[in-house]
Amino acid sequence: MKNRSEFCADLADLTLTHIDRAVAVLWYYRQSQEFEERAASDLAADLHEEGFPKPNVTRLREDLRKSRYVVKGKRTGTFQLDVRHLVALDEQYQDMLGLRRITVTGAVLPVESVAGTRAYLEQMVYQINGAYESGLYDASAVMCRRLMESLIIEVYISKKRQHEIQNNGVFVFLDSLVKYISNDKSLTLGRNTPKTMAEVKSVGDTAAHDRVYITRREDIDDLKVRYRRMISDLLTASGIRK
């Protein structure tokens, strides 16, 4: 993936306004996962660092407020992309990232299950499906495990209870996470979700750590339906999906 300077060098070849470039840089940050939101002053400085004339911050702030591609960020004075227009921005700038992206379907997880939520979740689902459809079943199984682990943590972060699954400020290992959330009576999870979490962990652990076993397609196929239900459970419990 190109770095910011390389991406901005490609932007310089396009006929864009200051607001267009600011939106493009916001889009780049979402793809690189460096920032989810940025203030107008930050974006003005970013563009200036890359050799563009520095925009007037007050004017850029007003233009961002009016842009259909942007909404207010979580922090005061910041902006983030409006997820309703991500597809249009993807089509405009994706080729400038220098990545060869393969077309994937929802073979394991429906793409729409996390579309427009968080960039890192979208990328995980893309990799889960892409690896599966490319026959890279070990990689797909490991990413299935990782997505589950991330969402368990998101559940407790969303409820401001993350300290319950940390030791000295560090999140505990997945085995402890699965046990904790499975026994958490304050959460409403599907009846089979705890068992599915244990199964996904087992398959993912084998894919990551077994010296000789190679994950087979059937190993993932046997879990797919239950995995989708479990991920849906966690997305709902974390508030990421209503």
C-alpha positions in Angstrom: 0.0 0.0 0.0 1.3 3.4 -0.9 2.2 5.8 1.9 0.6 9.2 2.3 3.2 11.0 0.3 2.9 8.6 -2.7 -0.9 8.8 -2.5 -0.8 12.7 -2.5 1.6 12.7 -5.4 -1.0 10.9 -7.4 -3.7 13.4 -6.2 -1.5 16.2 -7.6 -2.1 14.8 -11.0 -5.9 15.2 -10.7 -7.9 18.4 -11.1 -9.2 18.8 -7.5 -10.2 21.6 -5.2 -8.9 21.9 -1.6 -12.0 20.3 -0.2 -11.7 17.4 -2.7 -8.1 16.8 -1.6 -9.1 17.0 2.1 -11.8 14.4 1.5 -9.4 12.2 -0.4 -6.9 12.4 2.4 -9.6 11.5 4.9 -10.5 8.5 2.7 -6.8 7.5 2.6 -6.6 7.6 6.4 -9.6 5.3 6.7 -8.0 2.8 4.3 -4.6 3.0 6.1 -6.4 3.0 9.5 -4.2 5.9 10.7 -7.1 8.1 11.7 -10.9 7.8 11.7 -11.5 11.5 12.1 -9.5 14.7 11.5 -9.9 18.4 12.2 -9.8 20.9 9.4 -6.5 22.3 10.8 -5.0 18.8 10.7 -6.1 18.3 7.1 -4.8 21.7 6.1 -1.4 20.9 7.7 -1.4 17.4 6.1 -1.9 18.8 2.6 0.7 21.5 3.1 3.2 18.9 4.3 2.7 17.1 1.0 3.5 20.2 -1.1 0.0 21.6 -1.7 -0.8 25.2 -1.0 -2.1 25.4 2.6 -5.8 25.9 2.6 -7.4 28.6 4.7 -8.5 26.6 7.7 -11.7 28.5 8.4 -12.8 28.1 4.8 -11.8 24.5 4.7 -13.8 23.9 7.9 -16.9 25.4 6.3 -16.5 23.5 3.1 -16.2 20.2 5.1 -19.4 21.0 7.0 -21.2 21.4 3.7 -19.6 18.4 1.9 -21.9 15.5 1.3 -19.0 13.1 1.8 -18.3 14.2 5.4 -20.0 14.2 8.8 -19.0 15.4 12.2 -16.5 13.2 14.0 -16.8 11.9 17.6 -14.4 14.5 18.9 -15.3 18.2 18.9 -14.2 20.0 15.7 -13.3 16.8 13.8 -14.8 15.3 10.6 -15.1 11.8 9.3 -16.4 10.2 6.1 -20.1 9.7 5.6 -20.3 5.9 5.1 -23.2 6.3 2.7 -20.7 7.7 0.1 -17.8 5.3 0.6 -18.5 3.3 -2.5 -18.2 6.4 -4.7 -14.9 7.4 -3.0 -13.6 3.8 -3.3 -14.3 3.9 -7.0 -12.5 7.2 -7.4 -9.4 6.5 -5.3 -9.0 2.7 -4.8 -6.6 2.3 -7.8 -4.3 4.9 -6.3 -3.5 2.8 -3.3 -1.2 0.5 -5.2 -3.0 -2.6 -4.0 -4.1 -5.5 -6.1 -7.5 -6.2 -4.7 -9.4 -9.4 -5.7 -13.1 -9.5 -6.0 -14.7 -11.5 -3.3 -18.2 -12.6 -2.4 -19.6 -13.3 1.0 -18.6 -17.0 1.0 -18.0 -17.0 4.8 -19.5 -13.8 6.0 -21.8 -11.4 4.1 -19.9 -8.2 3.2 -22.8 -6.1 4.2 -22.6 -7.4 7.8 -19.9 -4.8 8.5 -20.1 -2.5 5.5 -20.0 1.1 6.6 -19.1 0.3 10.2 -15.3 0.4 10.9 -12.5 0.1 8.4 -10.7 -2.6 10.3 -13.8 -4.8 10.5 -14.4 -4.4 6.8 -10.8 -5.4 6.0 -11.1 -8.5 8.3 -14.2 -9.7 6.6 -12.6 -9.0 3.2 -9.6 -11.1 4.2 -11.8 -13.9 5.7 -13.8 -14.2 2.4 -10.8 -13.6 0.1 -8.6 -16.2 1.7 -11.4 -18.8 1.7 -12.3 -18.2 -1.9 -8.6 -18.4 -2.8 -8.2 -21.8 -1.1 -6.1 -20.3 1.8 -8.1 -22.0 4.5 -5.5 -21.6 7.3 -5.5 -17.9 6.7 -9.2 -17.7 6.6 -9.6 -19.7 9.9 -7.1 -17.4 11.6 -8.9 -14.3 10.5 -12.2 -15.8 11.6 -10.7 -16.2 15.1 -9.3 -12.7 15.0 -12.6 -11.1 14.1 -14.3 -12.9 16.9 -11.7 -11.8 19.4 -11.9 -8.2 18.2 -15.7 -8.1 18.6 -15.7 -9.6 22.1 -13.4 -6.8 23.1 -15.6 -4.2 21.3 -18.6 -5.5 23.4 -16.9 -4.6 26.6 -15.5 -1.3 25.3 -18.9 -0.2 24.2 -20.2 -0.8 27.7 -17.2 0.9 29.3 -16.4 -2.4 31.0 -13.1 -3.2 29.3 -11.3 -3.2 32.6 -13.1 -6.5 33.4 -11.2 -8.2 30.6 -7.8 -6.7 31.2 -4.8 -7.4 33.3 -2.7 -4.4 34.1 -4.4 -2.6 31.2 -3.7 -5.4 28.7 -6.5 -7.5 27.2 -6.5 -11.1 28.3 -6.0 -14.0 25.9 -8.8 -15.3 23.8 -9.4 -18.4 26.0 -10.2 -16.1 28.9 -12.2 -13.7 26.8 -14.4 -16.6 25.6 -14.9 -18.0 29.1 -15.8 -14.5 30.5 -18.3 -13.5 27.9 -19.9 -17.0 27.9 -20.6 -16.6 31.6 -21.7 -13.0 31.5 -25.3 -13.1 32.5 -25.8 -9.3 31.8 -25.5 -10.0 28.0 -28.1 -11.5 25.8 -26.4 -13.9 23.4 -27.7 -16.7 21.4 -28.0 -20.0 23.1 -25.4 -21.6 20.9 -23.0 -18.6 20.7 -20.7 -19.7 23.6 -20.2 -23.2 22.0 -19.6 -21.7 18.6 -17.0 -19.3 20.0 -15.1 -22.3 21.5 -15.2 -24.1 18.1 -14.0 -21.1 16.2 -11.1 -20.7 18.6 -10.2 -24.3 18.3 -10.1 -24.2 14.5 -8.3 -20.9 14.5 -5.7 -22.1 17.0 -5.0 -25.2 15.0 -4.6 -23.2 11.8 -2.2 -20.8 13.5 -0.2 -23.2 15.7 -0.4 -26.8 14.6 2.9 -27.9 13.1 1.6 -30.3 10.5 -2.2 -30.0 10.1 -3.4 -27.9 7.1 -7.0 -26.5 7.5 -9.4 -27.9 5.0 -12.4 -26.2 3.4 -14.7 -28.6 5.3 -13.3 -27.3 8.6 -14.7 -23.9 7.8 -17.8 -25.0 6.0 -18.9 -27.0 9.1 -18.8 -23.8 11.1 -20.1 -21.2 8.6 -23.7 -20.9 9.5 -23.1 -20.9 13.2 -20.2 -18.5 12.7 -22.5 -16.0 11.0 -25.0 -16.1 13.8 -22.3 -15.7 16.4 -20.8 -12.7 14.6 -24.2 -11.2 14.3 -24.7 -11.7 18.0 -21.4 -9.9 18.8 -22.1 -7.0 16.4 -25.4 -6.4 18.1 -24.1 -6.8 21.6 -21.3 -4.2 20.8 -23.8 -1.7 19.3 -21.9 -1.8 16.0 -25.0 -3.1 14.4 -28.5 -2.4 15.7 
